[in-house]
Amino acid sequence: MNLSPESRQYKWNLIKKGGKAKFILLYGVLLWGISTAIISVIYSYLFLPNTHHIRFYIILLIIFPVLGLLWGWIQWIMFENLYRSK
């Protein structure tokens, strides 16, 4: 589904009203960080037999959500620059 530039701008304005912190937590930490952590744990469990240690899984479940903070912040900056009002 291709959205028109006006529709994308409108959607960004709605997201922006929700605030930076909410965006970073939702899209960065929850949607990217935790989902990536879970996928990494499953992948490690299935395909990397030497990593079957609970400590390793806990580290993955901590590192990816923390990186999600950075990911969400970078995304926010990119969208701010992309949809900056002129």
C-alpha positions as CSV (number, residue, x, y, z in Angstrom):
1,M,0.0,0.0,0.0
2,N,1.6,3.2,-1.2
3,L,0.6,6.3,0.7
4,S,0.7,9.7,-0.8
5,P,3.2,12.2,0.6
6,E,0.3,14.1,2.2
7,S,-0.9,10.9,3.9
8,R,2.6,10.1,5.2
9,Q,3.0,13.6,6.5
10,Y,-0.4,13.4,8.2
11,K,0.5,10.0,9.8
12,W,3.8,11.4,11.0
13,N,2.1,14.4,12.6
14,L,-0.2,12.0,14.5
15,I,2.7,10.0,15.7
16,K,4.6,13.2,16.6
17,K,1.7,14.4,18.8
18,G,2.2,11.2,20.8
19,G,5.6,12.4,21.8
20,K,9.2,11.4,21.3
21,A,9.5,9.2,24.4
22,K,6.4,7.2,23.4
23,F,7.7,6.7,19.9
24,I,11.1,5.6,21.1
25,L,9.6,3.1,23.6
26,L,7.0,1.8,21.3
27,Y,8.9,1.5,18.0
28,G,12.5,1.2,19.3
29,V,12.3,-0.8,22.5
30,L,9.1,-2.8,22.1
31,L,8.7,-3.4,18.4
32,W,12.4,-3.5,17.4
33,G,14.4,-4.3,20.6
34,I,12.2,-7.0,22.2
35,S,11.2,-8.6,19.0
36,T,14.8,-8.8,17.9
37,A,15.8,-10.2,21.2
38,I,13.2,-12.9,21.1
39,I,14.1,-13.9,17.6
40,S,17.8,-14.0,18.6
41,V,17.1,-16.2,21.6
42,I,15.1,-18.6,19.4
43,Y,17.7,-18.6,16.7
44,S,20.5,-19.2,19.2
45,Y,18.6,-22.0,20.9
46,L,17.9,-23.7,17.6
47,F,21.1,-23.2,15.7
48,L,23.9,-22.4,18.2
49,P,24.1,-25.3,20.6
50,N,27.0,-23.9,22.5
51,T,24.9,-20.9,23.7
52,H,22.4,-22.9,25.8
53,H,23.1,-20.8,28.9
54,I,20.4,-18.8,30.7
55,R,22.9,-16.0,31.2
56,F,23.4,-15.7,27.4
57,Y,19.7,-15.4,26.8
58,I,19.3,-12.8,29.6
59,I,22.1,-10.7,28.1
60,L,20.3,-10.8,24.7
61,L,17.0,-9.8,26.3
62,I,18.8,-6.8,27.9
63,I,21.1,-5.7,25.1
64,F,18.5,-5.6,22.2
65,P,15.9,-3.4,24.1
66,V,18.7,-1.0,25.1
67,L,19.9,-0.9,21.5
68,G,16.2,-0.3,20.7
69,L,16.4,3.0,22.5
70,L,19.1,4.1,20.1
71,W,17.2,2.7,17.1
72,G,14.0,4.6,18.1
73,W,15.9,7.8,18.7
74,I,17.7,7.5,15.3
75,Q,14.3,6.8,13.6
76,W,12.8,9.8,15.3
77,I,15.6,12.1,14.0
78,M,15.3,10.7,10.5
79,F,11.5,11.2,10.4
80,E,11.9,14.7,11.9
81,N,14.3,15.6,9.1
82,L,12.2,13.9,6.4
83,Y,9.0,15.6,7.4
84,R,10.3,18.9,8.6
85,S,7.8,21.6,8.0
86,K,9.0,24.2,5.5
